[in-house]
Amino acid sequence: MDNGFQFGDYHTKDFGAKVEWYPPRTIPARKGETISIPGRNGNLHIFQNAYESYPQYYDIYFNAGELVMMEATHKIAAWLTAEAGYKILRDRYDIGHFRKAIFLGPMDIENILNQYGRCRVSFECAPQSFLDAGEEIKTFSETGTLDNPTKYEALPEITIYGSAAGTVNIGGMSVEVLRITEPIILDSEMQDAYSKPGEGAAVNRNNDISAVDFPIILPGTTNISFSGGIEKIEIKPRWWEL
């Protein structure tokens, strides 16, 4: 990857832009509450198992090329703002990882001789730095294990295949499948169960499963098994770290 970053479908190089120097890297803050108790030294911290979003910025410069500055800045603005919501953010400084980011703006672009521009592009990022390796599908046609290489609990996407009711066990967490006529996808991050028949819209399948909670994958080795009419499962583990 060139000296820049990719946000969504486009890279800084598509706009003749480069990052001027290595960007700062922020470690997200843990969510929690701080309580000061009268008469007691220090503070009491009540932590959640979650982290805050954080800002990630890049100082870039670019050459408008055959365009004048205003034409170039319109194209950059469309790249960053035309589609709302989070997109994948990758850069050459954290190889093998990606983040989910959103551009909120505003952004001031310095105009130099109506040909060159300089600005700071700032994103709000979800706290996780996801591993590319965590996007690889792991297929289990029989009992097996899955090794989480990080120190953090992963929230996987699990696809269940079968012809009749059965049970899926992941690290001691069980999901009972009550009915299955087509693959059921369990999304532990969204706490949702659905299927995607053909190219159509997702169909809710929460009434076709029974579970105390959606599975998580703890650090270390997790045992994977299934029984009944379940024939195989596929797991996208979604490894992440900070």
C-alpha positions as CSV (number, residue, x, y, z in Angstrom):
1,M,0.0,0.0,0.0
2,D,1.3,3.4,-0.9
3,N,2.1,6.1,1.7
4,G,-1.5,6.7,2.5
5,F,-4.7,5.1,3.5
6,Q,-7.9,3.5,2.1
7,F,-11.3,4.5,3.3
8,G,-14.1,2.6,1.7
9,D,-13.6,2.0,-2.0
10,Y,-10.9,4.7,-2.6
11,H,-7.3,5.3,-1.6
12,T,-5.5,8.6,-1.1
13,K,-3.5,7.8,-4.2
14,D,-6.7,8.0,-6.3
15,F,-6.6,11.8,-5.5
16,G,-2.9,12.4,-5.9
17,A,-2.6,12.6,-2.1
18,K,0.1,11.3,0.3
19,V,0.3,11.2,4.1
20,E,3.1,13.6,5.2
21,W,4.3,11.6,8.1
22,Y,3.4,8.7,10.3
23,P,0.1,9.4,12.0
24,P,-0.3,9.3,15.8
25,R,-1.9,6.1,17.2
26,T,-4.4,6.4,20.0
27,I,-5.1,3.6,22.4
28,P,-8.9,3.8,23.2
29,A,-10.1,4.5,26.7
30,R,-11.9,1.8,28.6
31,K,-15.6,2.6,29.3
32,G,-16.4,2.9,33.0
33,E,-17.4,5.1,35.9
34,T,-15.1,6.9,38.4
35,I,-16.5,7.4,41.9
36,S,-14.9,9.5,44.6
37,I,-15.8,8.2,48.0
38,P,-15.5,10.8,50.9
39,G,-12.9,9.8,53.5
40,R,-11.4,7.1,51.2
41,N,-8.0,7.5,49.4
42,G,-8.1,7.6,45.7
43,N,-11.1,6.8,43.5
44,L,-13.2,3.7,42.8
45,H,-13.3,2.7,39.2
46,I,-16.1,0.5,37.8
47,F,-15.0,-0.8,34.4
48,Q,-17.1,-2.2,31.6
49,N,-15.8,-4.8,29.2
50,A,-15.9,-2.2,26.4
51,Y,-13.9,0.7,25.0
52,E,-14.6,4.2,23.7
53,S,-14.4,5.3,20.1
54,Y,-11.4,7.4,19.3
55,P,-10.1,9.9,16.7
56,Q,-7.6,8.9,14.1
57,Y,-6.2,11.6,11.8
58,Y,-3.9,11.9,8.9
59,D,-2.1,15.0,7.6
60,I,-2.1,14.8,3.8
61,Y,-1.0,16.9,0.9
62,F,-2.0,16.5,-2.7
63,N,-1.5,17.8,-6.2
64,A,-4.7,18.7,-8.0
65,G,-3.0,17.6,-11.3
66,E,-5.0,18.6,-14.4
67,L,-7.8,19.9,-12.1
68,V,-8.0,23.2,-10.3
69,M,-8.1,23.1,-6.5
70,M,-11.9,23.4,-6.2
71,E,-12.5,20.6,-8.6
72,A,-10.1,18.3,-6.7
73,T,-11.6,19.2,-3.3
74,H,-15.1,18.4,-4.5
75,K,-13.9,14.9,-5.5
76,I,-12.3,14.5,-2.1
77,A,-15.4,15.7,-0.3
78,A,-17.6,13.2,-2.2
79,W,-15.2,10.4,-1.3
80,L,-15.4,11.2,2.4
81,T,-19.1,12.3,2.8
82,A,-21.3,11.0,-0.1
83,E,-22.2,7.8,1.7
84,A,-23.1,7.9,5.4
85,G,-22.0,5.4,8.0
86,Y,-19.0,3.4,8.9
87,K,-16.5,2.1,6.3
88,I,-13.4,0.0,6.4
89,L,-10.2,2.1,7.0
90,R,-6.8,0.6,6.2
91,D,-3.4,2.2,6.1
92,R,0.2,1.2,5.5
93,Y,1.2,1.8,9.1
94,D,-0.8,-1.1,10.7
95,I,-0.3,-4.0,8.2
96,G,-2.7,-6.9,8.6
97,H,-5.3,-4.9,10.5
98,F,-8.3,-2.7,9.6
99,R,-10.7,-0.5,11.5
100,K,-14.3,0.6,11.1
101,A,-14.3,4.4,10.8
102,I,-16.7,7.3,9.9
103,F,-15.8,10.8,8.6
104,L,-17.9,13.4,10.4
105,G,-16.1,16.6,9.3
106,P,-15.6,19.5,9.0
107,M,-12.3,19.7,7.2
108,D,-10.3,22.8,6.1
109,I,-8.2,22.4,3.0
110,E,-5.3,24.8,2.5
111,N,-5.1,26.1,-1.0
112,I,-1.5,26.6,-2.4
113,L,-1.3,28.3,-5.8
114,N,-4.7,26.9,-6.7
115,Q,-2.8,23.6,-7.5
116,Y,-1.7,22.0,-4.3
117,G,-3.6,21.3,-1.1
118,R,-2.9,20.3,2.5
119,C,-5.3,19.2,5.2
120,R,-6.0,17.0,8.2
121,V,-8.4,14.2,7.5
122,S,-9.9,13.0,10.8
123,F,-12.0,9.9,11.4
124,E,-13.9,8.6,14.4
125,C,-13.0,4.9,14.7
126,A,-14.6,2.1,16.6
127,P,-12.1,0.9,19.2
128,Q,-11.3,-2.4,17.7
129,S,-8.3,-2.9,15.4
130,F,-9.5,-6.0,13.5
131,L,-7.1,-8.7,12.2
132,D,-7.3,-9.7,8.6
133,A,-6.7,-13.3,9.8
134,G,-10.0,-13.0,11.8
135,E,-12.0,-12.6,8.6
136,E,-10.9,-16.0,7.3
137,I,-13.7,-18.6,7.5
138,K,-13.0,-21.7,9.7
139,T,-15.0,-24.7,8.7
140,F,-15.9,-27.5,11.1
141,S,-17.4,-30.8,9.8
142,E,-16.7,-32.5,13.1
143,T,-15.5,-31.7,16.6
144,G,-12.5,-29.3,16.7
145,T,-10.8,-26.4,18.4
146,L,-10.2,-22.7,17.5
147,D,-7.3,-20.7,18.9
148,N,-7.8,-17.0,19.6
149,P,-4.4,-15.4,19.2
150,T,-5.4,-12.2,21.0
151,K,-6.1,-11.2,24.6
152,Y,-9.6,-10.1,23.8
153,E,-13.0,-11.8,23.5
154,A,-14.1,-12.2,19.9
155,L,-17.7,-11.8,18.8
156,P,-17.9,-14.3,15.8
157,E,-20.2,-14.7,12.9
158,I,-21.3,-18.4,12.8
159,T,-23.1,-20.1,9.9
160,I,-24.9,-23.3,10.8
161,Y,-25.8,-25.9,8.2
162,G,-28.1,-28.9,8.7
163,S,-31.3,-30.7,8.0
164,A,-32.9,-31.0,11.4
165,A,-32.8,-29.6,14.9
166,G,-29.6,-29.8,16.9
167,T,-27.2,-28.1,19.2
168,V,-24.0,-26.1,18.6
169,N,-21.4,-25.8,21.5
170,I,-18.7,-23.2,21.4
171,G,-16.5,-23.0,24.4
172,G,-19.2,-24.3,26.7
173,M,-21.8,-21.9,25.3
174,S,-24.7,-23.8,23.7
175,V,-27.1,-22.7,21.0
176,E,-30.1,-24.9,20.4
177,V,-31.3,-24.9,16.8
178,L,-35.0,-25.6,16.8
179,R,-35.7,-25.6,13.1
180,I,-33.4,-25.4,10.1
181,T,-34.3,-25.5,6.4
182,E,-31.4,-23.3,5.2
183,P,-28.2,-22.1,6.8
184,I,-28.7,-19.9,9.9
185,I,-26.2,-17.1,10.6
186,L,-25.6,-16.2,14.2
187,D,-24.1,-12.7,14.5
188,S,-22.7,-12.4,18.1
189,E,-21.8,-8.7,17.6
190,M,-25.3,-7.7,16.6
191,Q,-27.0,-10.4,18.8
192,D,-29.0,-11.5,15.8
193,A,-29.9,-14.7,14.0
194,Y,-30.9,-14.7,10.3
195,S,-30.7,-16.4,6.9
196,K,-29.9,-15.0,3.5
197,P,-31.8,-17.1,0.9
198,G,-30.3,-16.5,-2.5
199,E,-29.6,-12.8,-3.2
200,G,-32.7,-11.7,-1.3
201,A,-32.9,-9.7,1.9
202,A,-32.0,-11.2,5.3
203,V,-34.8,-13.2,7.0
204,N,-35.1,-13.1,10.8
205,R,-34.4,-16.5,12.5
206,N,-34.3,-15.5,16.1
207,N,-37.4,-17.7,16.8
208,D,-35.6,-20.7,15.3
209,I,-32.8,-20.8,18.0
210,S,-32.7,-20.9,21.8
211,A,-29.7,-19.7,23.7
212,V,-28.8,-17.9,27.0
213,D,-26.5,-15.7,25.0
214,F,-24.7,-15.6,21.7
215,P,-21.4,-17.3,21.6
216,I,-18.1,-15.5,22.3
217,I,-14.6,-16.8,21.7
218,L,-12.3,-16.3,24.7
219,P,-8.5,-15.9,24.4
220,G,-6.7,-19.2,24.1
221,T,-8.2,-22.5,22.8
222,T,-12.0,-22.9,22.4
223,N,-13.7,-26.3,21.9
224,I,-16.1,-26.5,19.0
225,S,-18.8,-29.3,18.7
226,F,-22.3,-29.9,17.4
227,S,-24.9,-32.6,17.5
228,G,-28.3,-33.7,16.2
229,G,-29.2,-32.6,12.7
230,I,-26.3,-30.1,12.4
231,E,-24.0,-31.1,9.6
232,K,-21.3,-28.4,9.7
233,I,-20.6,-24.9,10.9
234,E,-18.5,-22.1,9.6
235,I,-17.0,-19.5,11.9
236,K,-15.7,-16.1,11.0
237,P,-13.9,-15.4,14.3
238,R,-13.4,-11.6,14.0
239,W,-10.2,-11.4,16.0
240,W,-9.4,-7.9,17.2
241,E,-7.0,-6.0,19.5
242,L,-6.3,-2.4,20.5
